[in-house]
Amino acid sequence: PLRSSRRTQRLIHSTTPSYTMSSAMATQQFTANVLRTGARNARKAPRAASRMTVRAAQTDLTLPIDLRGKKAFVAGVADDQGFGWAISKCLANAGCEVILGTWVPALNIFETSLRRGKFDASRELSDGSLMEFAKVYPLDAVFDTMEDVPEDIRTNKRYAGNENWTVAECAAEVEKDFGKIDILVHSLANGPEVQKPLLETSRNGYLAALSASSYSNVSLIQRFGPIMNKGGAAISLTYLASERIIPGYGGGMSSAKAALESDTQVLAYEAGRKWGIRVNTISAGPLGSRAAKAIGFIDDMINYSMTNAPLSEKPLSAMEIGQTAAFLCSPLASGITGSCIYVDNGLHSMGLAEDSKSLERSD
């Protein structure tokens, strides 16, 4: 027993230094391995990064606007020149099925031009195919129901041969043909006295501007909201005259745009709570569309914008508004509602016109 105890003590004594030495050596070995591994990884990094770049290119890592499987109703397209057409094209490029609502008096010539291929160049999508419309409905957004239509409009020959063109009737037809939709676009406005200063605008002219340009959006959301899928989006188009003085933009149109923007916020709350849809508006810069030429000074406004906007080297493109609309209608903008988005090359942010004569100095 004594010899066994001594052997145990010698064993412990002889192994203790050895154990300590092994721990130190292990630590040194681990450190060396880490350093060598780091060096090897550093040498491999360029090759690894290159392989990652190749894989990224092969898998096309992007953040796309994907609207495949979605259906949009776009109100206010009557040619291939304006914002409504550009929005429709961008929605189609994103894979969306596009349904149109066209002002009744313009419907025949629009469908004829479409059928004869006059819009084919403008219809071309990014993949080379031509934009197709699922259906084109007659629509006059000034009237909610047929009971609202006065006799002179009912019997007007420009409305002859068309039916179900009030807002409520159109919404019912869309639901019957397509079921639920996901996107609602309000791209229409009219001010019969737009060239008159506000001081010379009649009551009828003022109220007509609000009815066609502002309340029509309320009416569309009232009737189309119930047939929109939760998570859907409604957008409209406004203009800087809603908050800044634009001499010449009269007839109550500036007031109509101000109402449109205010309604956007209220509708965002009410329609969001009721149907789970988002409501936004786009404040677009001047564009020389056929409708805009009715104002009478649109070319001057374009020149003014190109002179004074922060992005002054290019005119505004309708497609830039269309792309913004496609974003706002996509899941990428799921947290945006009740907003006015400016797409005007930054003109809205300016407080001083650089070409003002008051800035000229005599030598």
Secondary structure, DSSP 8 states (H G I E B T S, - for coil): -HHHHHHHHHHHHHHHHHHHHHHHHHHHHHHHHHHHHHHHHHHHHHHHHHHHHHHHHHHT-------TT-EEEEE---SSSSHHHHHHHHHHHTT-EEEEEEEHHHHHHHHHHHHTTTTHHHHB-TTS-B---SEEEEE-TT-SSGGGS-HHHHT-GGGTT--S-SHHHHHHHHHHHH--EEEEEE-----TTTTS-GGG--HHHHHHHHIIIIIHHHHHHHHHGGGEEEEEEEEEEE-GGGTS--TT--TTHHHHHHHHHHHHHHHHHHHHHHH--EEEEEEE-----TTGGGGS-HHHHHHHHHHHSSS-SS---HHHHHHHHHHHTSGGGTT--S-EEEESTTGGG--S-TT-GGG----
